[in-house]
Structure formats: structure tokens, C-alpha cells
Amino acid sequence: MIYSNADFFNVAELRPTADGGFDMLRFPKSAYKNMKNMGTKMSHIATCTEIRFVTDADVVWVTLMSKTSDTEIFLYSGDYKRDVYHLKAGAKQTLTIEPMSTFKGKSDEMLDSPIYRNRYSHNVYRIVIPNAYMTFYEIRALNGTYMRAPVAEELPKKKMLLYGSSISHGCWSENYTLGYVGVAAEKLGLDLLNKGMSGSSRFEKETADYLAGEDFDIALMELATNMTNPSDYTVDEVLAAVEYTMRTVCEKNPDKPIVCMSPFIHMWGKEAENDRENHKLLVKEKLDSMIASLPYKNLRYFDSERVFDKAYLCCWDFCHPSDFGHIDMGYNLVNLLKDLI
């Protein structure tokens, strides 16, 4: 989304606030209007969003507020991490941004060569928000002759769209930009549209319609991890929701790889200990069959255990990966996706 001469990356809606700001939402109202409880909150959180711009000004002010909690955000020049800003909950803060001094005297030709550049041109200022409810107020260049959004050659050549549970969202990583899909995106040279939904990846029809229309080159869908509790959904309800999503995304994007993986369950063993675990295994079995029956040549499916295969890389809950878990999973995912990029 382009606003105020900057690119609000991974932002689907800038919703006006009473005090003159704009909340940065990853989903539009058409998608979140029918979400419930945690889903509504997750659609509003600015996970892995960025404010990107290019300017010849040597002083830029950007005013933001973290709405509900203290948080850290990062400043990058291209691929280069520069500063960490500590935002206090509920307080407007103006960041002062200046050119990166270590670039002085170095030619654009050198800085754009493969050893110095991976995904982004050094000219692109990137304010990276790992995970916070964020309100934007203003971006202002105090001098210079121009400010603009980055152009295609200054950005990664391809984008990956992600939808899934807290594991794919990046939960329990050091920060959400270092979740396993973020790690894979960096290694593969991709921009990442992180639409992860911690605890609330429910495959609503409106969500599917929105995701199918996003601008991406490859999609990764983690299927139904948040829908395997038998008290929430029947097996038929899970299958219907996932099938609608996969059909919608594949049919609207017939020339793009659409990759999906089974729910993250029983990564350290296959023995079901109770009715709930048996239900999870049944959901996975039925999903395996349903996805295999779909007729789309651009659809790929693999078992999530090919990504998350080591129990000792879990956190204490035996569910979410630790920091090392996310790194290991990221490299596993690279091996699964590299031939599709």
C-alpha cells in the first residue's frame, strides 16, 4: 500500500484513528469483519510490516505509536540492520532517520553487487515492525528534493504469501521476522507477506477470497493446525473450509506455485493417546486425501514433519519451535521450496 510517498508493506488497510493517526492492519475489513475474538486481534496486529521509502533527504522524521505494549522496531538500510527503537505503549514517538555513514564513498555498482546486496537496494529505508499493534502518524523529510516508494529493481524480485497458525506466524522466535518462514524467505531472496494468525488460522471464506487476490509469486499455506480441536470443528467443517481456500487460491493464481503442508501435529511420534489426538490424526488423514484429489497442476503438498522434525527444538509447550527450532525449520523449508522459486 502506497501512502504519504512511502510503501506500507504487508499492510492491507490504514484505518483512521480519532487522534489523526492510522492503524496498520494486515487484513482488510472485508476479511476481518467475520473473524471471531482472537482472529480479529491477529488481523489487526502489524506483524512483519514495514514502512519503506527512498529519499535524498539527510533528515527524516517518522512518528509512530505502539498501542498496547512496549515494543522494539528496527531500522534497516536495504539489507543492513542499523538501529533498534524502543517504543513505550500508548506514547507517540518520532524517529529521526539519517543516511548510513558507512555507505559514503562506496559506489552504487559495488553496493548492488551480490556480495553486498541480497534482497534490497541500500537506498531503501525500511522501518521493520516485528509484531505490535501499530499506529502511524506522519513521515516528513526535513530537506532534500524527493521522497518516494521503492521501485521494483530496489526490492526482491518475488514475493511469498504466508498463511498459517502461530508456528508459521513466528511465535516464540526472538522476533517474528526471524520465524522459520522469514528465515527461508531471506535465504531464497523473497519478500514475505506474513499473514500468520496465531491461534486463529480458521480458513474463513472471506479470508480465502482476500488471500487469493493478493500480489504474490508463491504461496505457502499451513493447513488447519488451529482447527483440529474436536470441540471447535467437525472433520467435514475443516475439509470444507480448507477445500474452498485451496480451490479459490489455485484457480485465481493458476501460474503460481501454491504450496500447502499438513497441520503441525505429532511431530515427535504417531501414537494417539486420547480421543482428541485421534481426532487430530483423522483430520490430517482426511486432508491428505482431499488435497491429493484436487486437480490443480500448480498445487504442491507436503507433510509438516518434513519442516518440523525434532522435538528437542520445541519450547516448553512441546508445540512451538524455539529460536533454534525456527532456524532449523527455515533451512528445511528452503530445501522444499528452492526448486519452485
C-alpha positions in Angstrom: 0.0 0.0 0.0 1.4 3.4 -1.0 0.7 6.3 1.3 2.4 9.6 2.1 5.1 8.7 -0.5 6.1 5.5 1.2 5.3 1.8 0.8 3.4 0.3 3.7 4.5 -3.3 3.0 2.2 -6.1 4.2 -0.4 -3.5 5.3 -3.8 -4.1 3.8 -5.6 -1.3 5.5 -4.7 2.0 7.1 -7.6 2.6 9.4 -8.0 6.2 10.6 -7.9 6.8 14.4 -9.6 9.6 16.5 -6.2 11.3 17.1 -5.3 11.7 13.5 -3.2 8.5 13.0 -3.8 5.3 11.1 -3.8 1.8 12.5 -1.7 -0.5 10.4 -3.8 -3.7 9.7 -2.6 -6.8 7.8 -6.1 -7.7 6.6 -8.8 -5.5 5.2 -12.3 -5.1 6.7 -13.7 -7.4 4.0 -11.7 -10.2 5.6 -11.7 -9.4 9.3 -15.4 -8.4 9.6 -16.5 -12.0 10.2 -13.5 -13.2 12.2 -14.1 -14.0 15.9 -12.2 -13.0 19.0 -8.5 -13.8 18.6 -8.8 -13.7 14.8 -9.9 -10.1 14.8 -7.0 -9.2 17.0 -4.5 -11.1 14.9 -5.7 -9.4 11.7 -5.1 -6.0 13.3 -1.5 -6.7 14.6 1.2 -5.4 12.3 3.4 -8.5 12.2 6.3 -8.2 9.8 5.0 -5.0 8.3 7.4 -2.3 7.0 7.4 1.3 6.1 9.7 1.7 3.1 10.9 4.8 1.3 13.7 6.3 -0.8 14.9 9.9 -0.3 17.8 12.2 -0.8 17.0 14.0 2.4 19.5 13.7 5.2 16.9 14.1 8.0 13.5 12.3 8.0 11.0 12.2 10.9 8.6 9.2 11.3 6.0 9.3 14.1 4.5 6.1 15.4 2.8 4.6 18.4 2.7 1.1 19.8 -0.9 0.9 21.0 -1.0 -1.8 23.7 2.5 -2.8 24.8 6.2 -1.7 24.8 7.9 -3.0 21.7 11.0 -2.8 19.6 11.1 -1.9 16.0 14.1 -1.8 13.6 15.6 0.4 11.0 17.4 -1.1 8.0 19.1 0.5 5.0 18.5 -2.2 2.4 19.7 -5.5 3.9 21.7 -3.7 6.6 20.3 -3.5 10.1 21.1 -0.1 11.7 19.1 0.8 14.8 16.7 -0.6 17.3 14.0 1.8 18.6 12.2 1.1 21.9 8.6 2.3 21.9 6.5 2.7 25.0 2.9 1.6 24.9 0.5 4.4 24.2 3.1 7.1 23.6 3.8 8.8 20.3 7.4 8.6 19.3 9.2 10.4 16.5 12.2 8.6 14.9 15.0 10.7 13.4 16.4 8.9 10.4 19.6 9.9 8.7 21.8 8.4 5.9 24.0 5.5 6.7 27.5 6.9 7.0 29.4 3.7 6.0 27.9 4.0 2.5 29.8 7.2 1.9 32.5 6.8 -0.8 31.1 3.5 -2.0 29.7 3.3 -5.5 26.2 2.1 -6.3 27.7 -0.5 -8.6 29.6 -2.0 -5.7 26.7 -1.8 -3.2 24.4 -3.5 -5.7 26.8 -6.4 -6.4 25.9 -9.9 -5.0 28.3 -9.8 -2.1 26.8 -6.5 -0.8 23.2 -7.0 -1.7 20.8 -9.8 -1.1 17.2 -8.6 -1.3 17.0 -4.8 -1.0 18.9 -1.9 -2.5 21.0 0.0 0.0 18.9 3.1 -0.9 15.7 1.7 0.6 15.0 2.8 4.2 13.0 0.1 5.9 11.3 0.6 9.3 10.5 -3.0 10.3 7.8 -3.8 12.8 8.2 -7.4 14.1 4.9 -7.7 16.0 2.8 -4.9 17.5 -0.4 -3.0 17.2 1.0 0.0 15.5 -0.4 3.4 14.7 1.3 5.6 12.0 1.0 9.4 12.2 3.5 11.1 9.9 6.5 10.8 7.7 8.3 14.0 6.9 11.5 14.8 5.1 13.1 17.9 6.6 15.1 18.6 3.5 16.1 17.0 0.2 14.3 17.1 -3.1 12.2 13.9 -3.2 10.7 11.1 -1.2 9.1 8.1 -2.9 8.2 4.5 -2.5 10.8 1.9 -3.7 10.6 0.7 -7.3 10.8 -2.9 -8.5 14.5 -3.1 -9.1 15.2 -1.9 -5.5 13.2 -4.8 -4.0 13.2 -8.6 -4.1 12.2 -10.0 -7.4 9.5 -12.2 -5.9 7.0 -12.3 -3.0 5.9 -15.2 -0.9 2.4 -15.1 0.7 2.2 -17.0 4.0 -1.0 -18.1 5.9 -1.0 -20.3 8.9 -1.0 -20.7 12.7 1.2 -19.2 15.4 4.0 -21.5 14.4 4.1 -20.0 10.9 3.2 -16.6 12.3 6.6 -16.6 14.1 5.5 -17.2 17.7 8.3 -17.8 20.2 11.1 -16.7 17.8 13.4 -14.0 19.0 11.3 -11.6 16.9 8.7 -12.5 14.3 10.9 -11.5 11.4 13.1 -14.5 12.5 10.3 -17.0 12.3 11.1 -20.0 10.2 9.3 -18.7 7.0 11.2 -15.4 7.4 14.4 -17.3 7.6 13.5 -19.2 4.4 12.5 -16.0 2.7 15.8 -14.4 3.4 17.7 -17.4 2.1 15.6 -17.6 -1.0 15.7 -13.9 -1.7 12.0 -13.3 -1.3 9.8 -10.6 0.2 7.4 -12.2 2.8 3.8 -11.2 3.2 3.3 -12.7 6.6 -0.4 -13.3 7.1 0.1 -15.7 10.0 -2.8 -15.9 12.6 -1.7 -17.1 16.0 -4.4 -19.3 17.4 -6.9 -18.2 14.8 -6.0 -19.6 11.3 -9.6 -20.6 10.6 -9.8 -20.5 6.8 -12.8 -18.3 6.7 -14.3 -17.8 3.2 -13.6 -14.0 3.4 -10.0 -14.7 4.3 -9.6 -17.0 1.4 -11.1 -14.5 -1.0 -8.7 -11.8 0.2 -5.6 -14.0 0.1 -6.4 -15.2 -3.4 -6.3 -11.6 -4.6 -3.0 -10.7 -3.0 0.0 -9.8 -5.1 2.5 -12.7 -4.7 4.6 -15.2 -6.7 4.5 -18.2 -4.5 2.1 -19.0 -1.6 2.7 -21.2 1.5 -0.4 -22.4 3.4 -0.2 -24.3 6.7 -3.4 -26.2 6.8 -5.8 -26.3 9.7 -3.5 -26.5 12.7 -5.9 -24.3 14.6 -8.9 -26.3 13.5 -8.1 -29.8 14.9 -9.8 -29.5 18.3 -13.0 -31.6 18.0 -15.0 -29.3 20.2 -14.5 -26.5 17.7 -14.9 -28.1 14.3 -16.1 -31.3 12.8 -13.9 -33.1 10.3 -16.3 -32.1 7.5 -16.2 -28.5 8.5 -12.4 -28.5 8.4 -12.4 -30.1 5.0 -15.0 -27.7 3.5 -13.1 -24.6 4.7 -9.7 -25.8 3.5 -11.0 -27.0 0.2 -12.7 -23.7 -0.5 -9.5 -21.8 0.3 -7.3 -24.1 -1.8 -9.6 -24.0 -4.8 -10.0 -20.3 -4.6 -6.3 -19.5 -4.3 -5.3 -22.0 -7.0 -8.0 -21.0 -9.5 -7.2 -17.3 -9.2 -3.5 -17.9 -9.5 -3.1 -20.8 -12.0 0.5 -19.9 -13.0 1.9 -19.5 -9.4 3.1 -22.3 -7.1 0.7 -22.8 -4.3 2.4 -24.9 -1.6 0.5 -26.3 1.4 1.5 -28.5 4.3 -0.3 -30.7 6.7 -1.2 -29.5 10.3 1.6 -29.3 12.8 0.6 -32.3 15.0 2.6 -35.2 16.5 5.9 -34.1 15.2 7.7 -36.4 17.6 5.5 -39.5 17.3 2.4 -41.0 15.7 0.8 -42.6 18.7 -2.5 -41.0 19.7 -3.1 -41.0 23.5 -6.7 -39.9 23.7 -9.8 -39.0 21.6 -8.5 -35.5 20.9 -5.3 -36.8 19.5 -7.1 -39.4 17.4 -9.3 -36.6 16.0 -6.2 -34.6 15.0 -4.8 -37.6 13.2 -8.2 -38.2 11.5 -8.2 -34.5 10.3 -4.7 -34.9 8.9 -5.6 -38.2 7.1 -8.7 -36.7 5.5 -6.8 -33.5 4.5 -4.1 -35.7 2.9 -6.8 -37.4 0.8 -8.7 -34.2 -0.1 -5.7 -32.2 -1.2 -4.5 -35.2 -3.3 -7.9 -35.2 -5.1 -7.7 -31.6 -6.2 -6.9 -31.2 -9.9 -4.5 -28.2 -9.9 -1.1 -28.6 -11.5 0.2 -25.6 -9.5 -0.6 -27.2 -6.1 2.1 -28.8 -4.0 1.5 -30.6 -0.7 4.0 -32.0 1.8 3.9 -33.3 5.4 4.8 -30.7 8.0 7.1 -33.2 9.7 9.5 -32.5 6.8 9.8 -29.0 8.2 9.5 -29.5 12.0 11.0 -32.9 12.7 12.9 -32.5 16.0 11.1 -32.5 19.3 14.1 -31.1 21.2 13.8 -27.9 19.1 10.4 -27.2 20.8 9.7 -24.7 23.6 8.4 -25.9 26.9 4.9 -26.5 25.5 6.1 -29.2 23.1 4.3 -27.3 20.3 6.0 -24.1 19.3 9.6 -24.1 18.0 12.4 -22.4 19.9 14.7 -19.9 18.3 16.9 -22.7 17.1 13.8 -24.6 16.0 12.7 -21.7 13.7 16.2 -21.6 12.2 16.3 -25.3 11.6 12.8 -25.3 10.1 13.7 -22.4 7.9 16.6 -24.3 6.3 14.3 -27.3 5.9 11.7 -25.2 4.2 14.4 -23.7 1.8 15.1 -27.3 0.6 11.5 -27.9 -0.1 10.8 -24.6 -1.9 14.1 -23.8 -3.8 13.1 -25.7 -6.9 9.8 -23.8 -7.1 11.3 -20.3 -7.0 
